[in-house]
Amino acid sequence: MGFSLSPLAQQNGFRLEAFETIGSTNAVALERALDGDPGKLWLVSKKQESGRGRRGRAWATSEGNLAASLLLVGHFELKTAATLGFVAGLTLADALDAVCPSANFMVGLDGAENAGVGKSPLRVELKWPNDLLANGAKLAGILLESTHLRDDRLALVVGIGVNVVSYPEGVPYPATSLARLGADCDAETLFLALSDAWEDNSRVWDEGRGLAEIRKRWLARAAGLGCEVAVRVDGNVLRGIFETIDEDCRFVIRDNDGQRVKIAAGDVHFGAVASANAQ
């Protein structure tokens, strides 16, 4: 089975470009934009050799994993466009709900081991700002990149990388894959559901006008809500209780002095391992 778009995505004018191997789907998407591509273009591959994550971190995908990037071109306000990362998180969570109804859970919040392993519905949570967790371990990451074009247009790329068959080891955070969790799903099936789920969530987002509803849906799936967190921001570590994300999707904690702190960018760690991982 090859990659394909859902009928709804095709109906709404989206296009697909698939690769056996690629350096970076995000990089190629930006190249397409600079060459004049009008957008609404998905680029996908099961092997990415030189992808990147937040803050320039490497994000390669082994054969069989999913690397997908969506190119959108328009007169977006950058601040509003940035909230599409939350749309992408919801979209991927919905797609996983559709194609991976159950799995064997083996890890807990931030890697804590569970007492047993059994078949149960796949528990997917969204970790601010751009990760997706499966029972506490990182399953996927999202990266937004943009470039300005002529006529005040913005090319925005929504990159999504999912550990379908394998996951990185020797990393400072626990990671997992759909295969390790016992989910019977391949990259092609997941992408088909992803392209379909994007249509619903982007319609709700409505170029930012529906952000309040997106925020509500995101919080319903938020990892660590109400729990102790440590957030590394510009070399400093802030600690407190994760209260919410605000109307601009900033991370809001209640610190040890009882003050509410709003964080626009940072690395978040939860629970008992927060102190060790945030150092």
N, C-alpha and C positions, 0 to 999 in steps of 0.2 A: 504494500500500500504506500503510495506517495503522499506528499503533503497536498492538501486542498482546503479551500475556503468553504465555510458554511454557505448554504443557499442564501441566507439572509445577508451575509456579508457581500456576496456577489451581487445580490439585488440592489444593495446600497452603494455599489460602485467601487468596492475595494478590489485591489489586484494583488497578485501573489507572485513572488520570485523566490524559487527554492534553489538551494545549493547543496551539493554533497558534502563539501568542506568549504569553510570560509575563514578569513582572518578575523573579522568582526562584523556582525550584522549591523551594529550601530554605525560603524565607520563607512560601510558601503551605502547605508541609507543616507548619510550626510552627503556623500559623493553624488548620489542620485539627485538630491535636492539642488546642489550647486550646478548640476548639469541641466537643470530645468524640469525635473520631474514634478508633476502637479500635486503629489501626495496621495493619501489613501492607499499606500503601498505597504504590504507586509513582506518582509524578507526573513526567510527561515532556513535553518540548517540543523543537522544532527551532530555536527562537529564544528566547533569554533576554536581556532588555534591562538588567537591573540586578542580576545575580548578584554574588556575592562569593567571594573566596578566603580563604586564611589571612591573619590579621592585618588583616582588613578590606579587602584589596586587591580592586579591581573585577575581575569575571570575567563579561563579557558573551559571548554566543555568537551568531555570525552565522547567518543562515538556512541550514538544512541541517546544522548541528552538533547534537550531542546534549547536552541538559541533563536529567539524571534524578536524582530524589531519592526515597529510600525512607524512609518513616515507620514507626518501630517504637515501640510503647508497652508498658512493662512495669516490673517491679520490678528494674531493672538497677542494679548497682553502677557508679558513674560510671567508675571506673578500668578496670573490665572492659569496659564499653561502648565505651570509647575505642579498644580494640584492634580494633573492627570496621572501622576504617580500613584495616587490613592485610588483612582479609577482602575488603573492597571492591577493593583493588588486585589481589589474586589473582583475584577474580571477573572483573574487566575484562580482565586478561591472558588468562584462559581463554577469554573470549568472543571476543577478537581472534584467538586461535589458531584458533577454530572458523570464523570468517567471513572472515578476511583471511589466507589461507594464504601469500600472497606479495606483494611490493611492490618498487619500485625504490628502493634505498637511495641517499641523496645526502648525508647528514651523519653524522659520527662522534661520539664521546664529547664532550659539551658543545660540539658544533658544529664540530668539526674536519672538514675536507673529506676524503672518501675519494678515492682515485686514480681510481676508475671507478664507473659506474652500471650495474647489471644486475639481472635478475630473480632473487630469492632469497627464502627464507622470511622473513616479517616478524619481526624481532628485537625483542622487547618486554622491557623491564627495569623494575623497580620502584625508584624513588628515594625514600629515606627523607625525610620520613615519609609523604608523600601525593601524589607525582607518578608518572606513568607515562611512560617514555621509549620512543621508537621510534628505534633506532639512535643514541641519545644526545641527541635533541632532545625537548622536552616535547610530548607528544601529549595528555595528559589530566591533570586534577587532581581531588583528592578533598577534600571538606570535611565534617567532622562537626560538628553543632550539636545542642544539647539544651536542654530546659527542664523544670523540675519541675512535676508535676501534683499533683492531690489524691491522698490515700491513698498517699503516698510513691512514686508511680509516676514514671517518667522517660520523657519523649518524646525519642527520639533520631532525628535525621535524618542519613542518609548521602547526601551530595550528590556526584554524579559528572558532570564536564563533559568532553566529548571533542571534539577538533578533527577533525571528519569531513571537511568540505569546505574549510575555511579555518582560518587560524591568526593570532594577533596578531603584528603587526610593531612594531618600535621598542621592544621589551621587553628587559630586561637579561639575558635568558637565551635560548638558541636554542629555537625552537619549530617544529613541523611539523604536518601534517594527514595523514589517511589518503589524501586525494586527491593531495597532493603526493608521497607515497610510492608512488603508483601502485596503491593497494589499491582494489579494486572493491567498495565496501560503502557502504550508506546508513545513516542514523540508525535507521530502523525495524528493519532487519535486525540491526544491532548490539544494539539494545535487546532484541530477542527472545532473542538468545543471552545477553545480560547477565542477564535475568530467570531464565533457566534455570541459568546457572552459579552464581548466588547460592544456589540451593537446595543444591548440593553443598558449597560452601565454608562456608555458615552451619551446615550439618549437622555438618561436621567441627569447626567452632568450638564448637558445643554450649554456648552461653552462657558461654564462657570455659574450659570444661573441656578443650577440645581445642586450647588456645592453643599448646601445644608443637608440635603438628603444623602448625598455621598458620605458626608461626615458621620451622619447617624448610622448608616450601614457599616462604615468602617469601624466605628467604635463597638458595634455589636460583635465584631470578630477580633477585636484588639487583644494582643498578647500582653499580659502583665498588668492589665488595668486594675488599679487599687492595690498594687503590690509595691514592694520596695524596689527602687531602681537606682542605678548609678549611671550617669551620663558624662562621657568625656567630651568636653567642649574646648577647643583651642588649647589643649594640654592640661586643662583643669578638670577635676572631677566634681560634679554636682550630685548630691544624694538627696533622696526624698521618696515620696509616694507618687506614683503615676496617677494623676487625677483624670485627665482628659486630653483631647486635642482641641484647640480653640477654633474659631471661625475661619482662621487663616491656616489651619492644619498644623500649627506649631504644637510641640510637645509641652505639656503643662504638668509640673510637679509641685508638690507641697514639700518644701525643704524642712530640715530639722528645727528651724526657727519659726515654722508655721507660715512662712511667706510663700505665695504662689510665684513660681518662676516659669517664664515662657521661653522655650528653646527652639530656635529656627533650624539649627543643624547640629548634629552630634551623634556619637555612637552609644547606644543604649544596652545595658546589661541588667538582667533581672535577678531578684531573689537572693538566695544564699551565696551564689557565685558572683554577685555584683561587685563586691569588694575586690575579689581576686582578679576578675577580668577587666576591671576598669582602671587598674594601676598603669 
